[in-house]
């Protein structure tokens, strides 16, 4: 077990900080307690080590570390990485963040070579580098998870066949659409989330290493070589900008929040559809909960939590934007507040994606109930108006005629089909519009909810899913 017992002390009696030379005494306990980020930034450990390895190799290429020092420092980093991964790393009081802790331990292991690894580097560019590495990797993983859920919706859309249901606006029955069309709509919204993540990744993929605290360094380092070493697509062009830039955090957090908003909308639909009032969907027992008091209950807790957590995600995003909006160039300690919102948002959305994906993959659709709901006469109203339009009636006039027919049907409690068939501009021929499934079959325009366009859409959807799967195979 690592004890850190050889840790030197500051003139004030406490453990050394990274700035102890400037101060006559050690930091107050209140300062260390308030400013420490170790409780949450430990998840950057392996990313910090990756950045430190690249920096050490860069110092070696620059002649600032000899071959033996490079070997010793890299060996110290490797040992530290294993200790952290295996839970053997023991932190000490002076470890205010994971970056300090790693440097301390490498110095214990590698001696003077470890003490040199911060040459030409500030915690400002060090932290920004580690956080970009973590965010880039996380965006890749998150995009793959979103794509998995989109594929579940696409698969359920194919299996839905010719089942249909009412489409809704204002939560009022509007026009019938194929269930496949409805499910595919959710898939397309999730694919936009994938697209946003892929696009955001390009702006994340910039190495800050070599920017120093804010102005670079007089030491002959090569930021481009260390960027390539870490697999970054490019390096910074302005040291002031890159050390203070947290656009990539806000943008990623927005992408994550949008995923959460889409999952919330799906969750709201699951809540409604699984009620006895709707009866469109039955939850699998494995993805539902019961009541502690009412034996008959089967509750959509996953859907409700997906809906509820969207507010938490929105709070994380707005909180970070509020932190960033008043900061002058360049680095300010306020930026320590950039990590917890993103960590929390990613954690919650990853859990939600898995849970909601499982819920949707196992749910059962009550297509008979859907067809019954879609069989309401009122859902044929648009088709009646379009029939008049095709016969030469201006649409506004047709709209008014059919609106009057609907009112007449409701006020006199006469089926709309009878009222329409009796109208001189419509006649008996309109009865065919009221046959089960007839209205949905008439939705023939590209991108519409009828069988023809939906078949084309599903083909395009699966092609897009395959393309995105390839696109996620980043170098």
Secondary structure, DSSP 8 states (H G I E B T S, - for coil): ----TT--B-TTSSB--TTGGG-SS---HHHHHHH--HHHHGGGHHHHHHHHHHHHHHHHHTTSS-HHHHHHHHHHHHHHHHHHHTT-----TT--SHHHHHHHHHHHHHTHHHHTTTTT--HHHHHHHHHHHHHHHHHHHHHHHHHHHHHHHHHHHHHTTT-EEEEEETTEEEEEEEHHHHHHHHHHHHHHHHHHHHHHHHHH-EE-TT-TTTT--SS---HHHHHHHTT-SEE-S-HHHHHH--HHHHHHHHHHHHHHHHHHHHHHHHHHHTSTTT--EE--GGG-B--SS-TT--B-HHHHHHHHHHHHHHHHHHHHHHHHTT--SS--GGGGGGHHHHHHHHHHHHHHHHHHHHHHHH-EE-HHHHHHHHT-GGGGHHHHHHHHHHTT--HHHHHHHHHHHHHHHHHHT--HHHHHHTSTTT-GGGGGGGSTTHHHHT--STT-SSHHHHHHHHHHHHHHHHHHHHHT---
